[in-house]
Amino acid sequence: MNELKDKVALITGAATGIGRATAELFAREGARLVLADYNADQGEALAAELKQGGTEALFVRTDVSKAADCEHAVKAAVTAYGRLDAAFNNAGISDGPLPPGFIDYPLELWDRMMAVNLSGVFYCMRYQLRAMLETAGGAGCAIVNTASIAGQIAFPGIPGYVAGKHGVVGLTKAAAVEYGGRGIRCNTLAPGFINTPMTAPVFASPQFQGMLPMAVPMGRVAEPDEVAQAALWLCSARSSYVNGTYLSVDGGFLAQ
Ligand SMILES: NC(=O)c1ccc[n+]([C@@H]2O[C@H](COP(=O)([O-])OP(=O)(O)OC[C@H]3O[C@@H](n4cnc5c(N)ncnc54)[C@H](O)[C@@H]3O)[C@@H](O)[C@H]2O)c1
């Protein structure tokens, strides 16, 4: 119940899917929360719901592709709670339900994928690391970045997503080796096939349903809370010697 008691945690992409499930779980574990997302309606509603349940939570409208927004979200945490202990950089976008293909990949889509999925994580980490050092001395702090199984292997037709998620793995390692000695652990969380608003249209197709039992050793997709549980472990003191790792939550997909 109290894995994150009194810890201050910032979650990006908190309005729906994996981010939302993580916010709900962190709230149950006693954290004080900053929810950052560009979806203000659902973000505000979640913050209100959590507050009603007794959690200290605030929503900050944030577009992670803008450095100033990321800085503002971190500042909001420090202003409200005086410190930052944990961050889950989870906001992300897909390159569409249909793979656009490499040579036809729209250039604007490439720029947007890099801006949100890669630069967004860098901007957030840049301000979070500074805030963790300044407000908590770094000790016991943790950053978890959401990559994907596409951060370790490639899928055809989605070069922007694959490159961005590989980049997240690199960024996480870069921070892990630089800041591990100062108490801040940085790790990558790599979801496989998770049932969220991002994936629901793809998962609903008969084509996907047909290949699922063959594609995933466990034969099913996961619910967002199954990823949130791993985020909790990586943010909590239970993973105190885990730094720079890539933890896949994929039902055995990458083991094949
Ligand atoms: N669902 C899966 O199967 C799966 C698999 C691997 C990785 N992921 C990754 O998990 C993360 C969460 O995705 P999800 O499946 O929960 O999808 P989702 O669409 O439900 O959640 C993504 C959240 O990020 C927010 N967001 C998007 N762009 C943003 C921006 N520029 N600034 C701020 N917030 C922004 C959205 O509003 C949304 O709340 C993403 O990084 C995604 O790439 C998901």
The ligand as an SDF file (V2000), in Angstrom:
LIG
                    3D

 44 48  0  0  0  0  0  0  0  0999 V2000
   -0.1210    0.3160  -25.9050 N   0  0  0  0  0  0  0  0  0  0  0  0
    0.9210   -0.3790  -26.3240 C   0  0  0  0  0  0  0  0  0  0  0  0
    0.7680   -1.5170  -26.8000 O   0  0  0  0  0  0  0  0  0  0  0  0
    2.3030    0.1910  -26.2270 C   0  0  0  0  0  0  0  0  0  0  0  0
    3.3720   -0.6370  -26.5750 C   0  0  0  0  0  0  0  0  0  0  0  0
    4.6680   -0.1370  -26.4770 C   0  0  0  0  0  0  0  0  0  0  0  0
    4.8810    1.1480  -26.0390 C   0  0  0  0  0  0  0  0  0  0  0  0
    3.8160    1.9360  -25.7140 N   0  0  0  0  0  0  0  0  0  0  0  0
    4.1210    3.2850  -25.2590 C   0  0  0  0  0  0  0  0  0  0  0  0
    3.4450    3.5210  -24.0420 O   0  0  0  0  0  0  0  0  0  0  0  0
    3.2370    4.9190  -23.8680 C   0  0  0  0  0  0  0  0  0  0  0  0
    1.8070    5.1650  -23.4590 C   0  0  0  0  0  0  0  0  0  0  0  0
    0.9710    4.7970  -24.5280 O   0  0  0  0  0  0  0  0  0  0  0  0
   -0.4980    4.1940  -24.3400 P   0  0  0  0  0  0  0  0  0  0  0  0
   -0.5190    2.8970  -25.0380 O   0  0  0  0  0  0  0  0  0  0  0  0
   -0.9070    4.2810  -22.9270 O   0  0  0  0  0  0  0  0  0  0  0  0
   -1.3170    5.1830  -25.2840 O   0  0  0  0  0  0  0  0  0  0  0  0
   -2.3290    6.3690  -24.9630 P   0  0  0  0  0  0  0  0  0  0  0  0
   -2.5470    7.0310  -26.2830 O   0  0  0  0  0  0  0  0  0  0  0  0
   -3.4800    5.8870  -24.1830 O   0  0  0  0  0  0  0  0  0  0  0  0
   -1.4820    7.3180  -23.9940 O   0  0  0  0  0  0  0  0  0  0  0  0
   -0.5560    8.2510  -24.4540 C   0  0  0  0  0  0  0  0  0  0  0  0
   -0.7410    9.5110  -23.6480 C   0  0  0  0  0  0  0  0  0  0  0  0
    0.2650   10.4440  -24.0510 O   0  0  0  0  0  0  0  0  0  0  0  0
   -0.3570   11.6930  -24.2550 C   0  0  0  0  0  0  0  0  0  0  0  0
    0.4290   12.4650  -25.2080 N   0  0  0  0  0  0  0  0  0  0  0  0
    0.6380   12.2140  -26.5180 C   0  0  0  0  0  0  0  0  0  0  0  0
    1.3970   13.1610  -27.0580 N   0  0  0  0  0  0  0  0  0  0  0  0
    1.6860   14.0440  -26.0660 C   0  0  0  0  0  0  0  0  0  0  0  0
    2.4350   15.2280  -26.0010 C   0  0  0  0  0  0  0  0  0  0  0  0
    3.0210   15.7610  -27.0800 N   0  0  0  0  0  0  0  0  0  0  0  0
    2.5400   15.8530  -24.8110 N   0  0  0  0  0  0  0  0  0  0  0  0
    1.9360   15.3530  -23.7180 C   0  0  0  0  0  0  0  0  0  0  0  0
    1.2050   14.2430  -23.7150 N   0  0  0  0  0  0  0  0  0  0  0  0
    1.0800   13.5930  -24.8870 C   0  0  0  0  0  0  0  0  0  0  0  0
   -1.7430   11.3720  -24.7670 C   0  0  0  0  0  0  0  0  0  0  0  0
   -2.6460   12.4670  -24.5960 O   0  0  0  0  0  0  0  0  0  0  0  0
   -2.1010   10.1800  -23.9150 C   0  0  0  0  0  0  0  0  0  0  0  0
   -2.6900   10.5500  -22.6870 O   0  0  0  0  0  0  0  0  0  0  0  0
    3.6380    5.5670  -25.1960 C   0  0  0  0  0  0  0  0  0  0  0  0
    4.9380    6.1070  -25.0640 O   0  0  0  0  0  0  0  0  0  0  0  0
    3.6500    4.4020  -26.1630 C   0  0  0  0  0  0  0  0  0  0  0  0
    4.5180    4.6080  -27.2460 O   0  0  0  0  0  0  0  0  0  0  0  0
    2.5360    1.4850  -25.7920 C   0  0  0  0  0  0  0  0  0  0  0  0
  1  2  1  0
  2  3  2  0
  2  4  1  0
  4  5  1  0
  4 44  2  0
  5  6  2  0
  6  7  1  0
  7  8  2  0
  8  9  1  0
  8 44  1  0
  9 10  1  0
  9 42  1  0
 10 11  1  0
 11 12  1  0
 11 40  1  0
 12 13  1  0
 13 14  1  0
 14 15  2  0
 14 16  1  0
 14 17  1  0
 17 18  1  0
 18 19  2  0
 18 20  1  0
 18 21  1  0
 21 22  1  0
 22 23  1  0
 23 24  1  0
 23 38  1  0
 24 25  1  0
 25 26  1  0
 25 36  1  0
 26 27  1  0
 26 35  1  0
 27 28  2  0
 28 29  1  0
 29 30  1  0
 29 35  2  0
 30 31  1  0
 30 32  2  0
 32 33  1  0
 33 34  2  0
 34 35  1  0
 36 37  1  0
 36 38  1  0
 38 39  1  0
 40 41  1  0
 40 42  1  0
 42 43  1  0
M  CHG  2   8   1  16  -1
M  END
$$$$
